[in-house]
């Protein structure tokens, strides 16, 4: 029966090394598949972080613009919140 097993696999160090490599590659909690999933998730989070940082920068610039210029603040209030002056009427036109 031992003659059927190749000589290299009969060596206990080679067999133990092969078993260890199989264990850490596929069975362990930090196996290759899990590591790949973690890398994909990390790339997704990094892309989301870059997008959110870009939005934060745009919001910061918009805030600086609104606080620095009174005319732009009034325009923003009229457009976004439909604020009006006394003795003034507002007509809202909705496009479908």
N, C-alpha and C positions, 0 to 999 in steps of 0.2 A: 504494500500500500504506500509506503514512503517513496517508492520508486516512481510513482505517478506524479508526485509533487516535484517541481523543478528544484534543483539544488540550491539556487539562490534564495528561494522562499523557505527552505528548511533552516536557514540560518536564523536564529531567534532575534538577532539585532535588526536584521532587514525586515522581518515580519513585524516586530514591535514598532519600527519606524513607519512602516506602511500603515499599520493600524492607527498609530498616532496621527499621521497625516490625514487619513480618512476621517478621524474623529474631529480634528480641528477644522477641517474643510467643510464638513456637511452636518455634523451632529451637534457640535458645540453651540452655545447661545450666541457666540460671535462668529458664526460661520460666514462663508463667502456670500451667500445670498442675502443675509441680513446686512452685511457691510455694504453691498451694492444698493440696497434699499435706503440705507442711511445716507449714502452719498447722494442719491437722487433727491431725497428730502432736503438735504443741505443745499443743493443747487437751487431747488425751488424756493427755499426760505431766503437765500441770498438774492435771488431775482426779485422776490417780493420786498425785501428790505431796500433794494436800490430804487424800486418804484415808489415806495413810501417816502424815502428820503427826497426824491425828486418832487413829490407832491408837497412835502413839508417846506421845501425851499420855495416853491411857487407860492404857497400860502404866506410864507414869511415876507416875500417880496410884495405880495398884494397888500398885506397889513402895513408894511412900511409906506407903500404908495397912498393908502387910504389915510394914514395918520399924518402924512406930510402935506397932502394937497386937499384943501377943503372942498374944492369943486368936484374932485373925484369921489370924495366921501358922499357928497350930496347926490351925485349921479348913481352911485352904488345903492344908496338908500332908496332912491326913487325906482330904480329898476328891480331890485331884489325884494324889497319890502313894500313897494307901492305907496311910499309915503308921499305926502303932498303938502303944499303950502296952503295957508288960509285963502279962501276965495278962489280956489282952483279945483277943477274937475279932472278926473282921470278916466280915460277910456282904454280898456284893455282889449286888444285884438288877438284872438287865438287862431293860429293856422292849423288846419287839420292835415 
